[in-house]
Amino acid sequence: MVRFLLPLLLVGFSIYTLVDCARTDETQIRNLPKWAWILIIILIGTLGPIGYWVAGRPKIARTGRNQPKRRILPPDDDPEFLGKL
């Protein structure tokens, strides 16, 4: 049972990576065209998906957690609102 678990996980990882690559917008994929990454994922086995996650996958955009949130002002203190009057 245990000897089937690792190959099953690797196949699942490869399929997940292939689907992720296929659904990602081509303009966001780094270093190679989308079709090249798909071929690498299919043909190179375990190293192909790892290579895609390291070198081809788009970088995660920061959500701006460090930026302070804009404080909501009441209408009488908001310069934009007062400018419209």
C-alpha positions, 0 to 999 in steps of 0.5 A, spaced: 500 500 500 505 504 501 509 503 495 503 505 491 502 512 495 508 516 492 507 514 485 500 516 486 501 523 489 506 524 484 501 523 478 496 527 482 501 533 483 503 532 475 496 533 473 494 538 478 500 542 475 498 541 468 491 543 469 494 549 473 498 551 467 493 550 462 488 555 466 493 560 467 493 566 462 499 566 457 501 573 459 502 571 466 507 565 465 514 566 466 520 564 462 517 560 457 511 560 452 505 556 455 505 550 450 513 549 452 511 548 459 505 544 458 510 539 454 515 540 459 510 538 465 508 532 460 515 529 458 519 530 464 515 527 469 517 529 476 522 535 475 517 538 469 512 540 475 517 542 480 520 546 474 514 550 473 512 551 480 519 554 481 520 558 474 514 558 470 508 560 475 506 567 476 508 570 482 503 571 487 501 578 487 501 582 494 495 584 497 497 590 500 497 588 507 502 593 509 498 599 506 494 603 511 487 602 509 483 609 507 479 612 513 472 613 511 470 620 512 463 623 514 461 627 508 462 634 512 469 632 513 471 629 506 474 634 501 472 631 495 464 631 497 465 638 499 468 640 493 462 638 489 457 642 493 
